[in-house]
Amino acid sequence: MSSVINPRQNGHLVATATSHLVVTASILMILYVLAAGWLW
């Protein structure tokens, strides 16, 4: 967990980006399931 430039800020940015990706993936999965439910 070591970075060359500002490890704390870099870790924060990585955590923020990861959380955003998780939220986006969750929303997409929910929409996909809902769409599949409507189609089926």
MOPAC internal coordinates of N, CA, C and O (Angstrom, degrees):
PM7 1SCF
backbone

  N    0.0000 0     0.00 0     0.00 0    0    0    0
  C    1.4668 1     0.00 0     0.00 0    1    0    0
  C    1.5266 1   109.43 1     0.00 0    2    1    0
  O    1.2310 1   119.69 1  -142.25 1    3    2    1
  N    1.3114 1   118.19 1    37.75 1    3    2    1
  C    1.4575 1   120.41 1  -179.12 1    5    3    2
  C    1.5241 1   109.66 1  -111.80 1    6    5    3
  O    1.2310 1   120.93 1   -40.21 1    7    6    5
  N    1.3161 1   115.83 1   139.79 1    7    6    5
  C    1.4545 1   119.99 1   179.48 1    9    7    6
  C    1.5209 1   108.71 1  -126.30 1   10    9    7
  O    1.2310 1   120.61 1   -24.39 1   11   10    9
  N    1.3111 1   116.43 1   155.61 1   11   10    9
  C    1.4578 1   120.31 1  -176.75 1   13   11   10
  C    1.5239 1   110.78 1   -73.80 1   14   13   11
  O    1.2310 1   120.66 1   138.72 1   15   14   13
  N    1.3343 1   116.34 1   -41.28 1   15   14   13
  C    1.4658 1   120.73 1  -175.55 1   17   15   14
  C    1.5216 1   110.36 1  -113.38 1   18   17   15
  O    1.2310 1   120.63 1   -64.85 1   19   18   17
  N    1.3319 1   116.41 1   115.15 1   19   18   17
  C    1.4690 1   123.10 1   173.46 1   21   19   18
  C    1.5296 1   111.54 1    47.50 1   22   21   19
  O    1.2310 1   119.54 1  -104.91 1   23   22   21
  N    1.3204 1   118.48 1    75.09 1   23   22   21
  C    1.4748 1   121.67 1  -176.08 1   25   23   22
  C    1.5237 1   113.34 1   -57.44 1   26   25   23
  O    1.2310 1   120.18 1   141.77 1   27   26   25
  N    1.3551 1   117.26 1   -38.23 1   27   26   25
  C    1.4710 1   118.98 1  -176.88 1   29   27   26
  C    1.5135 1   110.88 1   -65.25 1   30   29   27
  O    1.2310 1   120.51 1   130.08 1   31   30   29
  N    1.3319 1   116.63 1   -49.92 1   31   30   29
  C    1.4618 1   119.23 1  -178.02 1   33   31   30
  C    1.5310 1   110.34 1   -65.68 1   34   33   31
  O    1.2310 1   121.06 1   139.53 1   35   34   33
  N    1.3417 1   115.57 1   -40.47 1   35   34   33
  C    1.4613 1   119.46 1   179.81 1   37   35   34
  C    1.5252 1   110.23 1   -62.25 1   38   37   35
  O    1.2310 1   120.23 1   137.67 1   39   38   37
  N    1.3420 1   117.17 1   -42.33 1   39   38   37
  C    1.4578 1   120.53 1   178.78 1   41   39   38
  C    1.5098 1   110.82 1   -63.76 1   42   41   39
  O    1.2310 1   120.89 1   141.61 1   43   42   41
  N    1.3301 1   115.91 1   -38.39 1   43   42   41
  C    1.4725 1   119.46 1   179.06 1   45   43   42
  C    1.5222 1   110.13 1   -64.63 1   46   45   43
  O    1.2310 1   120.79 1   136.73 1   47   46   45
  N    1.3319 1   116.10 1   -43.27 1   47   46   45
  C    1.4654 1   119.90 1  -179.89 1   49   47   46
  C    1.5249 1   110.50 1   -64.32 1   50   49   47
  O    1.2310 1   120.83 1   139.23 1   51   50   49
  N    1.3258 1   116.03 1   -40.77 1   51   50   49
  C    1.4696 1   119.51 1   179.17 1   53   51   50
  C    1.5219 1   110.35 1   -63.92 1   54   53   51
  O    1.2310 1   120.68 1   137.05 1   55   54   53
  N    1.3412 1   116.30 1   -42.95 1   55   54   53
  C    1.4592 1   119.87 1  -179.93 1   57   55   54
  C    1.5269 1   110.32 1   -64.44 1   58   57   55
  O    1.2310 1   120.68 1   139.12 1   59   58   57
  N    1.3317 1   116.30 1   -40.88 1   59   58   57
  C    1.4716 1   120.06 1   179.49 1   61   59   58
  C    1.5225 1   110.10 1   -64.40 1   62   61   59
  O    1.2310 1   120.50 1   133.99 1   63   62   61
  N    1.3241 1   116.65 1   -46.01 1   63   62   61
  C    1.4619 1   120.48 1  -179.83 1   65   63   62
  C    1.5256 1   110.24 1   -62.97 1   66   65   63
  O    1.2310 1   120.42 1   139.58 1   67   66   65
  N    1.3380 1   116.80 1   -40.42 1   67   66   65
  C    1.4645 1   120.35 1  -179.80 1   69   67   66
  C    1.5242 1   110.50 1   -64.15 1   70   69   67
  O    1.2310 1   120.64 1   136.19 1   71   70   69
  N    1.3339 1   116.39 1   -43.81 1   71   70   69
  C    1.4688 1   119.71 1  -179.75 1   73   71   70
  C    1.5196 1   110.12 1   -64.09 1   74   73   71
  O    1.2310 1   120.47 1   140.07 1   75   74   73
  N    1.3385 1   116.71 1   -39.93 1   75   74   73
  C    1.4622 1   119.84 1   178.40 1   77   75   74
  C    1.5216 1   110.15 1   -62.99 1   78   77   75
  O    1.2310 1   120.57 1   138.42 1   79   78   77
  N    1.3303 1   116.51 1   -41.58 1   79   78   77
  C    1.4645 1   120.07 1   179.40 1   81   79   78
  C    1.5236 1   110.50 1   -64.34 1   82   81   79
  O    1.2310 1   120.47 1   139.03 1   83   82   81
  N    1.3300 1   116.71 1   -40.97 1   83   82   81
  C    1.4647 1   120.42 1  -179.81 1   85   83   82
  C    1.5242 1   110.21 1   -64.49 1   86   85   83
  O    1.2310 1   120.52 1   136.09 1   87   86   85
  N    1.3297 1   116.61 1   -43.91 1   87   86   85
  C    1.4686 1   120.33 1   179.76 1   89   87   86
  C    1.5242 1   109.84 1   -63.72 1   90   89   87
  O    1.2310 1   120.44 1   135.69 1   91   90   89
  N    1.3375 1   116.76 1   -44.31 1   91   90   89
  C    1.4651 1   120.49 1  -179.92 1   93   91   90
  C    1.5310 1   110.88 1   -62.46 1   94   93   91
  O    1.2310 1   120.90 1   135.84 1   95   94   93
  N    1.3316 1   115.88 1   -44.16 1   95   94   93
  C    1.4601 1   119.92 1   179.63 1   97   95   94
  C    1.5239 1   110.63 1   -63.43 1   98   97   95
  O    1.2310 1   120.59 1   139.81 1   99   98   97
  N    1.3321 1   116.47 1   -40.19 1   99   98   97
  C    1.4693 1   120.08 1   179.78 1  101   99   98
  C    1.5206 1   110.45 1   -63.29 1  102  101   99
  O    1.2310 1   120.58 1   135.01 1  103  102  101
  N    1.3507 1   116.49 1   -44.99 1  103  102  101
  C    1.4651 1   120.33 1   179.96 1  105  103  102
  C    1.5277 1   110.07 1   -62.67 1  106  105  103
  O    1.2310 1   120.46 1   136.69 1  107  106  105
  N    1.3307 1   116.73 1   -43.31 1  107  106  105
  C    1.4587 1   119.86 1   179.67 1  109  107  106
  C    1.5246 1   111.07 1   -63.07 1  110  109  107
  O    1.2310 1   120.44 1   139.16 1  111  110  109
  N    1.3313 1   116.77 1   -40.84 1  111  110  109
  C    1.4554 1   120.12 1   179.14 1  113  111  110
  C    1.5265 1   111.07 1   -64.32 1  114  113  111
  O    1.2310 1   120.75 1   137.46 1  115  114  113
  N    1.3484 1   116.17 1   -42.54 1  115  114  113
  C    1.4679 1   119.89 1   179.42 1  117  115  114
  C    1.5272 1   109.94 1   -63.53 1  118  117  115
  O    1.2310 1   120.63 1   135.09 1  119  118  117
  N    1.3256 1   116.40 1   -44.91 1  119  118  117
  C    1.4674 1   119.59 1   179.04 1  121  119  118
  C    1.5244 1   110.49 1   -62.43 1  122  121  119
  O    1.2310 1   120.62 1   139.83 1  123  122  121
  N    1.3368 1   116.41 1   -40.17 1  123  122  121
  C    1.4634 1   120.11 1   179.66 1  125  123  122
  C    1.5264 1   110.74 1   -63.85 1  126  125  123
  O    1.2310 1   120.66 1   136.58 1  127  126  125
  N    1.3289 1   116.35 1   -43.42 1  127  126  125
  C    1.4658 1   120.16 1   179.67 1  129  127  126
  C    1.5246 1   110.36 1   -65.29 1  130  129  127
  O    1.2310 1   120.55 1   137.80 1  131  130  129
  N    1.3367 1   116.55 1   -42.20 1  131  130  129
  C    1.4644 1   119.75 1   179.22 1  133  131  130
  C    1.5291 1   110.27 1   -64.14 1  134  133  131
  O    1.2310 1   120.49 1   136.85 1  135  134  133
  N    1.3304 1   116.66 1   -43.15 1  135  134  133
  C    1.4620 1   120.34 1   179.51 1  137  135  134
  C    1.5243 1   110.19 1   -63.26 1  138  137  135
  O    1.2310 1   120.37 1   137.49 1  139  138  137
  N    1.3372 1   116.90 1   -42.51 1  139  138  137
  C    1.4617 1   120.44 1   178.70 1  141  139  138
  C    1.5294 1   109.91 1   -63.22 1  142  141  139
  O    1.2310 1   120.87 1   141.08 1  143  142  141
  N    1.3381 1   115.94 1   -38.92 1  143  142  141
  C    1.4647 1   119.38 1   178.91 1  145  143  142
  C    1.5209 1   111.07 1   -64.21 1  146  145  143
  O    1.2310 1   120.56 1   138.68 1  147  146  145
  N    1.3404 1   116.53 1   -41.32 1  147  146  145
  C    1.4671 1   119.23 1   178.80 1  149  147  146
  C    1.5218 1   110.86 1   -67.00 1  150  149  147
  O    1.2310 1   120.54 1   138.77 1  151  150  149
  N    1.3439 1   116.57 1   -41.23 1  151  150  149
  C    1.4616 1   119.75 1  -177.50 1  153  151  150
  C    1.5209 1   110.76 1   -69.17 1  154  153  151
  O    1.2310 1   120.33 1   139.88 1  155  154  153
  N    1.3349 1   116.98 1   -40.12 1  155  154  153
  C    1.4532 1   118.98 1  -178.84 1  157  155  154
  C    1.5165 1   110.36 1   -83.42 1  158  157  155
  O    1.2310 1   120.10 1   180.00 1  159  158  157

